[in-house]
Amino acid sequence: MSDDQLIKDVTEHSTTRFVVFVVGGHLYELAFLHTEHYPDQTMVLDLNKNRFGLIDHETLDRPNYLEHVFQINEIDAEKLRARLHELI
């Protein structure tokens, strides 16, 4: 017998926005998911690198957050941060 238990299984509708842009010589293909499960945050998925993060304006300005989530350097993170402020 296994001790694994399903804790939660929820289906809900979401809104998805796909955006492609170049920042600092890097092509970003991002998906922005808005859902009631995370009402004040946007789930941002980097479709090229298969990485994602829950982002709002507060976490967007958190030091090293974008660097960690998207595995990018500080210079690229600042450029991406400026663009994400416009998109979120």
Buried (B, 14 or more C-beta within 10 A) or exposed (E): EEEEEEEEEEEEEEEEEEBEEEBBEEEBEBBBBBBEEBEEBBBBBBEEEEBBBEBEEEBBEEEEBBBEBBEBEEEBBBBBBEBBEEEB
